Amino acid sequence: MDEGTRVEPRWLSSEQERVWRAYFVGSSLLAYQLNRELQDARDITLPDYEILVRLSQSPDRRMRMSQLAGEVASSKSRVSHQINRMENAGLVRRMECPSDGRGVFAVLTDEGMDLLRSAAPTHVTGVRAHLIDLLDEEEQAVLGKVFTRIADHFGGEL
């Protein structure tokens, strides 16, 4: 294709645009609400909570920084800044990888685990109230399939 040729995009139909906007607004409002509830109840953000969850579910409560970034769908630099803040708060610590001098682990501290345990009821209550309990089982299954497909498309790790 030469420089002067312009390909017209496949515009969304009215229904497709409605679906896109419903997703965009709904997911933004859901994330905002869950974040607000965690901050109000336990003074932790939703992204920080997700890091604590991922670390708590990892062997020895630790994970390579690069893997952690992939699992929370964030850039390495953003996760590094986030881990810096969380480390200053005593929730995590960094540890060099013994088998690879360049590798760094994020490690969940006991204090971080305590915060996660105290914040989890707030989070699961919010997820239930603002998403799961609004859907029947079939809708939950469809939502799971749709977002698994999207995560797979981008190489995300659930």
C-alpha positions as CSV (number, residue, x, y, z in Angstrom):
1,M,0.0,0.0,0.0
2,D,1.5,3.4,-0.9
3,E,1.6,6.4,1.4
4,G,-1.4,8.1,-0.2
5,T,-3.7,5.1,0.2
6,R,-6.0,5.3,3.2
7,V,-7.9,2.3,4.4
8,E,-11.3,3.1,5.8
9,P,-11.8,1.5,9.3
10,R,-14.6,-1.0,9.9
11,W,-16.9,1.4,11.8
12,L,-19.0,0.0,14.6
13,S,-22.7,-0.5,14.1
14,S,-25.0,1.3,16.5
15,E,-25.4,-1.9,18.6
16,Q,-21.7,-2.6,18.7
17,E,-21.1,1.0,19.8
18,R,-23.7,0.6,22.5
19,V,-21.9,-2.6,23.7
20,W,-18.5,-0.9,23.7
21,R,-19.8,2.1,25.7
22,A,-21.6,-0.2,28.2
23,Y,-18.4,-2.1,28.7
24,F,-16.3,1.0,29.0
25,V,-18.5,2.9,31.4
26,G,-19.5,-0.2,33.4
27,S,-15.9,-1.5,33.9
28,S,-14.7,2.0,34.8
29,L,-17.4,2.4,37.4
30,L,-16.9,-1.1,38.8
31,A,-13.1,-0.5,39.2
32,Y,-13.7,2.9,40.7
33,Q,-16.2,1.5,43.3
34,L,-14.0,-1.5,44.3
35,N,-11.0,0.8,44.6
36,R,-13.0,3.3,46.7
37,E,-14.3,0.6,49.0
38,L,-10.8,-0.8,49.6
39,Q,-9.4,2.6,50.3
40,D,-12.2,3.6,52.7
41,A,-12.1,0.3,54.6
42,R,-8.3,-0.6,54.6
43,D,-6.5,2.3,53.0
44,I,-5.3,0.2,50.1
45,T,-5.8,0.7,46.4
46,L,-7.3,-2.0,44.1
47,P,-4.0,-2.3,42.1
48,D,-2.0,-2.8,45.4
49,Y,-4.6,-5.3,46.6
50,E,-4.2,-7.3,43.3
51,I,-0.4,-7.4,43.8
52,L,-0.8,-8.7,47.4
53,V,-3.2,-11.4,46.1
54,R,-0.8,-12.5,43.3
55,L,2.1,-12.7,45.8
56,S,0.0,-14.6,48.4
57,Q,-0.8,-17.2,45.8
58,S,2.8,-17.7,44.7
59,P,5.2,-20.3,46.1
60,D,7.0,-18.8,49.1
61,R,4.8,-15.6,48.6
62,R,7.3,-14.3,46.0
63,M,7.3,-13.7,42.3
64,R,9.7,-12.2,39.8
65,M,9.0,-8.6,39.1
66,S,8.6,-9.2,35.3
67,Q,6.1,-12.1,35.9
68,L,4.2,-10.0,38.4
69,A,3.9,-7.1,35.9
70,G,2.5,-9.6,33.3
71,E,0.0,-11.1,35.8
72,V,-1.4,-7.7,36.8
73,A,-1.4,-6.4,33.2
74,S,0.9,-3.5,33.9
75,S,4.3,-2.3,32.7
76,K,7.5,-3.3,34.5
77,S,8.2,0.3,35.3
78,R,4.8,0.9,36.8
79,V,5.0,-2.2,38.9
80,S,8.4,-1.2,40.0
81,H,7.1,2.1,41.2
82,Q,4.2,0.4,42.9
83,I,6.5,-2.1,44.6
84,N,8.6,0.9,45.8
85,R,5.6,2.4,47.5
86,M,4.5,-0.9,49.0
87,E,8.0,-1.6,50.2
88,N,8.1,1.7,52.0
89,A,4.8,0.8,53.7
90,G,6.3,-2.6,54.8
91,L,3.9,-4.7,52.7
92,V,6.5,-6.2,50.4
93,R,10.2,-6.4,50.0
94,R,12.5,-7.0,47.1
95,M,14.9,-9.9,47.0
96,E,17.6,-10.7,44.4
97,C,17.1,-13.9,42.5
98,P,19.8,-16.3,43.7
99,S,20.0,-18.1,40.4
100,D,20.0,-14.9,38.2
101,G,21.9,-11.8,39.4
102,R,19.7,-9.6,37.2
103,G,16.4,-11.0,38.4
104,V,14.5,-9.5,41.3
105,F,11.6,-11.0,43.3
106,A,8.8,-9.1,45.0
107,V,8.1,-10.9,48.3
108,L,5.0,-10.5,50.4
109,T,5.8,-9.6,54.0
110,D,3.8,-10.8,57.1
111,E,2.5,-7.2,57.3
112,G,1.3,-7.4,53.7
113,M,-0.3,-10.7,54.3
114,D,-2.1,-9.3,57.4
115,L,-3.4,-6.4,55.3
116,L,-4.5,-8.7,52.5
117,R,-6.5,-10.9,55.0
118,S,-8.2,-7.8,56.5
119,A,-9.0,-6.3,53.1
120,A,-10.2,-9.5,51.4
121,P,-13.7,-9.5,53.0
122,T,-14.3,-5.9,51.8
123,H,-13.1,-6.8,48.3
124,V,-15.1,-10.0,47.9
125,T,-18.2,-8.3,49.3
126,G,-17.8,-5.6,46.6
127,V,-17.2,-8.0,43.8
128,R,-20.3,-10.0,44.8
129,A,-22.5,-6.9,45.2
130,H,-21.4,-5.0,42.1
131,L,-20.8,-7.9,39.7
132,I,-21.3,-11.5,40.5
133,D,-24.7,-11.2,42.2
134,L,-26.0,-9.0,39.4
135,L,-25.5,-11.9,36.9
136,D,-27.1,-15.3,36.7
137,E,-24.8,-18.4,36.2
138,E,-25.1,-18.4,32.5
139,E,-24.1,-14.7,32.3
140,Q,-21.2,-15.3,34.6
141,A,-20.0,-18.1,32.3
142,V,-20.3,-15.9,29.2
143,L,-18.5,-13.0,30.9
144,G,-15.7,-15.4,32.0
145,K,-15.3,-16.8,28.4
146,V,-15.3,-13.3,26.9
147,F,-12.7,-11.9,29.1
148,T,-10.5,-15.0,29.0
149,R,-10.5,-14.7,25.2
150,I,-9.6,-11.0,25.5
151,A,-6.8,-11.7,28.0
152,D,-5.5,-14.6,25.8
153,H,-5.5,-12.2,22.8
154,F,-3.1,-9.9,24.6
155,G,-1.1,-12.7,26.2
156,G,-2.4,-11.8,29.7
157,E,-2.1,-14.2,32.5
158,L,-5.2,-14.9,34.6
